[in-house]
Every structure is written in C-alpha cells, then in structure tokens.
Amino acid sequence: MGKALIIVGSRREGNSLNLANKIKEELKKDRITSYIIVPGNQKIHLCTGCMDCDENGVCDFTDDMEKNIDKVLECETLIFITPTRWNLLSGDIKIFMDRLNPLYSNKKLKDKKMVSIAIGSTPKDVYSNNDAVKSLTNFAESSQMNSILTYEFNNCLDFNDILKQEDNINKLIEKIKIITK
Ligand SMILES: Cc1cc2nc3c(=O)[nH]c(=O)nc-3n(C[C@H](O)[C@H](O)[C@H](O)COP(=O)(O)O)c2cc1C
C-alpha cells in the first residue's frame, strides 16, 4: 500500500487545510499512511537558481526542505492542494516545487503519482481553477511524474466553505483511495 504526501498551499487554516485533514482522516480509516506539509509555515529558502543541485543532487541550503525531501522520497503519491491565486498555484507551492529540483535532477520524481487540486472562490463556469490546476500539472509533466488526477473546488471564499461540499469531497477521496491502494 502506498503512502501519500499532502502539500497544502495556504497558510491559513482554511479550505485547503480542511480538505487535507479530511483526506488524511479518511485514508487512515483504510490504513493508508499520509502526511501533511504546509510549506508556508516552514522555513524554506527561495531557490536562487544556482544549479548546484544539477551537479551533486543536493541543495546548498539547510532548512525544512531536507525533511520534506525525505517525505517526498518516502511517498509514492503526492497530493498538491493549492488555493487558486490569480488563476495560478499559490506562491508557497511554487517555492516548494522549485526546491524539489534536486530530486528532478536525480530523476527521483519520475513515475510518482501526482494529484492536483485547486480551490477557488469563483463559480464553476469561470476558468480560474482550470488554469491553477494546469499550473500544477505542468510541473508534474516537466518532472516526469504521472499526473493521475485533477480536481477543482469552486465557490470557496470563506475559511470553511469547502466543508459545505461534502459530496464533492467524498468523490475525490474515493478516487484518492483507489490511487493510493
Ligand atoms: C491573492 C489572492 C488571489 C486570489 N485569486 C483567485 C483567483 O484567481 N480565482 C479564484 O477563484 N479565487 C481566488 N482567490 C480566492 C481563494 O482562492 C479562495 O478564497 C480559496 O478558498 C482560499 O483557500 P484557503 O482557504 O485554503 O486559503 C484569491 C485569493 C487571494 C488571497
């Protein structure tokens, strides 16, 4: 049974973290191990683009990305949850992705399963979330991960709005269970 790493792109205890907690809780019932990381609440330097990691496979910075990278290596499914920000992924997720370049250089992301989830305030017929999801799947494709599932939540503005979409959450979790089993 595969483990899952859930990366949450919002610092507030809002929709993204609510969804991550639900996923973790439900996976646990099926004895599937998952971890939650909130990069925005950690100490993570911005990538300077020095490219040293292309040479030696490690980053020159010592910060929380070291333990994050251990978790990425341990898990075969990566679940990215981003709040949609200006039709894109959040800055915290982007910083996290940039710092995964050492794993990209060593081809250690290759064939991991990636789930891309965007949560936005706009209604369903507005294309905002599609573009946010695309910004996540672009990363999966570039890093040769297997982009296995995308999911969007609309109409989420206040902290707990997502919890009103129970059916949607359950549908997503069923799919994630199949992927991680
Ligand atoms: C700076 C900023 C930009 C945003 N841009 C968008 C957007 O382009 N499209 C959208 O649907 N929602 C947008 N939103 C709303 C958030 O995506 C929405 O409130 C989401 O539920 C926040 O997730 P969280 O509760 O996990 O922080 C934006 C919010 C902020 C703070």
The ligand as an SDF file (V2000), in Angstrom:
LIG
                    3D

 31 33  0  0  0  0  0  0  0  0999 V2000
   -4.2550   36.9730   -3.5170 C   0  0  0  0  0  0  0  0  0  0  0  0
   -5.4520   36.1190   -3.8040 C   0  0  0  0  0  0  0  0  0  0  0  0
   -5.7820   35.8470   -5.1120 C   0  0  0  0  0  0  0  0  0  0  0  0
   -6.8810   35.0460   -5.4020 C   0  0  0  0  0  0  0  0  0  0  0  0
   -7.1690   34.7650   -6.7140 N   0  0  0  0  0  0  0  0  0  0  0  0
   -8.2220   33.9470   -7.0010 C   0  0  0  0  0  0  0  0  0  0  0  0
   -8.4960   33.5830   -8.3640 C   0  0  0  0  0  0  0  0  0  0  0  0
   -7.7980   33.9760   -9.2910 O   0  0  0  0  0  0  0  0  0  0  0  0
   -9.5410   32.7580   -8.5970 N   0  0  0  0  0  0  0  0  0  0  0  0
  -10.3390   32.2650   -7.5780 C   0  0  0  0  0  0  0  0  0  0  0  0
  -11.2750   31.5020   -7.8740 O   0  0  0  0  0  0  0  0  0  0  0  0
  -10.1060   32.5990   -6.2910 N   0  0  0  0  0  0  0  0  0  0  0  0
   -9.0590   33.4250   -5.9780 C   0  0  0  0  0  0  0  0  0  0  0  0
   -8.7880   33.7440   -4.6690 N   0  0  0  0  0  0  0  0  0  0  0  0
   -9.6470   33.1930   -3.5940 C   0  0  0  0  0  0  0  0  0  0  0  0
   -9.0570   31.9220   -2.9590 C   0  0  0  0  0  0  0  0  0  0  0  0
   -8.6070   31.0160   -3.9150 O   0  0  0  0  0  0  0  0  0  0  0  0
  -10.1010   31.2120   -2.1100 C   0  0  0  0  0  0  0  0  0  0  0  0
  -10.5560   32.0780   -1.0920 O   0  0  0  0  0  0  0  0  0  0  0  0
   -9.6010   29.9000   -1.5230 C   0  0  0  0  0  0  0  0  0  0  0  0
  -10.6930   29.1870   -0.9710 O   0  0  0  0  0  0  0  0  0  0  0  0
   -8.5680   30.1410   -0.4290 C   0  0  0  0  0  0  0  0  0  0  0  0
   -8.1210   28.9030    0.0720 O   0  0  0  0  0  0  0  0  0  0  0  0
   -7.6820   28.7580    1.6050 P   0  0  0  0  0  0  0  0  0  0  0  0
   -8.9250   28.9210    2.4330 O   0  0  0  0  0  0  0  0  0  0  0  0
   -7.1170   27.3840    1.6850 O   0  0  0  0  0  0  0  0  0  0  0  0
   -6.6720   29.8320    1.8650 O   0  0  0  0  0  0  0  0  0  0  0  0
   -7.6850   34.5300   -4.3510 C   0  0  0  0  0  0  0  0  0  0  0  0
   -7.3310   34.8160   -3.0200 C   0  0  0  0  0  0  0  0  0  0  0  0
   -6.2330   35.5940   -2.7590 C   0  0  0  0  0  0  0  0  0  0  0  0
   -5.8610   35.8770   -1.3100 C   0  0  0  0  0  0  0  0  0  0  0  0
  1  2  1  0
  2  3  1  0
  2 30  2  0
  3  4  2  0
  4  5  1  0
  4 28  1  0
  5  6  2  0
  6  7  1  0
  6 13  1  0
  7  8  2  0
  7  9  1  0
  9 10  1  0
 10 11  2  0
 10 12  1  0
 12 13  2  0
 13 14  1  0
 14 15  1  0
 14 28  1  0
 15 16  1  0
 16 17  1  0
 16 18  1  0
 18 19  1  0
 18 20  1  0
 20 21  1  0
 20 22  1  0
 22 23  1  0
 23 24  1  0
 24 25  2  0
 24 26  1  0
 24 27  1  0
 28 29  2  0
 29 30  1  0
 30 31  1  0
M  END
$$$$
